[in-house]
Amino acid sequence: MTIDLAWEDVLEVGHGGPGCGLLHINGRQPKGAFRYLPPAIAHEGRVYASTFVPGGFELCVIDPETLVRRALSPRLPYARLERIEDGALIYVDAFAGGRECRWELAAPKAGGLFGRLFGR
């Protein structure tokens, strides 16, 4: 399946800040009234993006068929996607002079937190 990503109405967030806009996946917008920080990354049938939210950004995954967005991270001060590498999203954590950070995409192991909490 080919995933076509396009941007519309990219505007600065604050004076001199990053530009966030409307993301289109195969000509359609994801559900919800969100703006996204370019670029988005299509990978293994999913679209990964950085969502502008009050007070920062959230890393998210969007299903290109249903256009449903799911947050992957808590609110971060800044997150511009760079690439996917070794099962992790690589993002930059500042608009200017930021460092590269990783957000692991691996699903949590069964019984992880629950098992630790209840000694199983």
Sequence and secondary structure as in RCSB ss.txt:
>XXXX:A:sequence
MTIDLAWEDVLEVGHGGPGCGLLHINGRQPKGAFRYLPPAIAHEGRVYASTFVPGGFELCVIDPETLVRRALSPR
LPYARLERIEDGALIYVDAFAGGRECRWELAAPKAGGLFGRLFGR
>XXXX:A:secstr
    EEEEEEEESSTT  EEEEEEETTB  SSS EEEEEEEEETTEEEEEEEETTEEEEEEE TTT  EEE S  
BS  EEEEEETTEEEEESSTTT  EEEEE S   TTHHHHHHTT 
